[in-house]
Amino acid sequence: MTALAGQVHPAPDAYHTARVHWRRRERRRRLVLTLLVAAVFTLAVLTGLWVLNSAPTGSATIPEPDHPPAATAPPRG
């Protein structure tokens, strides 16, 4: 076994090649994550704008009461 292991030699640029592949995968992972975050953010903004725009025209944000409020007695002082 030792004789066989002594005959195996790594390629001279094995570390460099592995590092290049690792950096490429890391860049790709970051790019995919960035695009995914941008897509989710854009979808959330567009959904929010669509919901705000789909409200009926002229509808009040705070509903108006059907009858005026009851008169209250002035504060005692």
C-alpha positions, 0 to 999 in steps of 0.5 A, a space after each residue: 500500500 505504501 509503495 502504491 501511495 508513493 507513486 501517486 503525485 498530485 497535479 502541480 496546479 491542483 490547488 490552483 484549479 480547485 480554487 478557481 472552480 471554488 471561486 466560480 461556484 461561489 460567484 455563481 451562488 452569489 449571483 443566483 441569490 442576488 437575482 432571487 432576492 431582486 425577483 422577490 423584492 420586485 414581485 412584492 412591490 408590484 403586488 403591493 402596487 396592484 393591491 393599492 391600485 385595485 381599490 375602488 375609485 373614490 372610496 375613503 380610507 376611513 369609512 364615513 359614519 351613516 349618522 352624525 355622532 351623538 351630542 355629548 355633554 360639556 365637561 364639568 369644571 
